[in-house]
Amino acid sequence: MVDLSDSRRFVVEVKNISLTFQQVEAVRDISFRVQSQSIFGLVGSDGAGKSSVLRLIAGMIKPSKGEIYIDGLNSATGRQKIKHLMGYMPQRFGLYPDLTVEENMDFFMDVFGIPRVEREKRKEKYLGFSNLLPFVDRLAGNLSGGMKQKLGLACVLVHEPRLLILDEPTNGVDPVSRREFWDILGNMKQAGMTLLVSTAYLDEGEKCDQLALMHSGVILEQSSPAAMRENYPSLEAAVIARIKKVDKELAHDTFSF
């Protein structure tokens, strides 16, 4: 159990979790902790297991083994309390394209049971910092890719979660919108939110306080971006070298007689 008296309080603690699909281990015995008011990034290639880990933490699926704690609560026994503590934005967030920006916000506030006296204030706040207030009457289906992602983020935030989980939120988004999106995430961290993010963009990995490098369902390394790229010209070079080394070792073990 997380030590709640610890001043470094961890909002997420993952203990030796595994996930098996039809005898295939998608996630194998991974553990990590996410410190309060920080950005923790999962990086790695496609198929590494990043999305599976985030879905496990978000409670979308159950681990085959291991335990997950959110704000000190066991995810298996405290699910009803935990769901109000987190916001989860999957890769394909369920916006309604035939509803306007404002109507999408209203829908998600209905889902989360936001009191009517709070609604206008939260619209102003979350559409405001997402720069979407001028577009409240535009259909979500007519927004650009970057604007759709920012609207998705605003919808996830309406119930003001303590923990925000984002699965490759800028995948396929143009560079300017990616930078704007990460500026928003940085502001949320400064406001006291804890963020758990997966990304395939290693320049985004540099913006995280801590990183976990995933490959083939396991975590190869956990450290700060600076420590991970030590002795390499860039974080990308460090990640590629680490993955190549592991793949070479696996190939050697497989074909050694």
BELFEN-V657714 format. One record per helix or strand of 2 or more residues. SS is the DSSP state (a for helix, b for strand). FROM is the first residue (numbers start at 0). TO is the last residue. If there is no record, write none. Layout:
SS&FROM&TO, SS&FROM&TO
This chain:
b&9&20, b&23&34, b&38&42, a&49&56, b&64&69, b&72&73, a&78&81, b&85&88, a&100&110, a&115&128, a&132&134, a&139&141, a&144&156, b&162&166, a&174&189, b&193&198, a&201&204, b&209&214, b&217&222, a&224&227, a&234&254
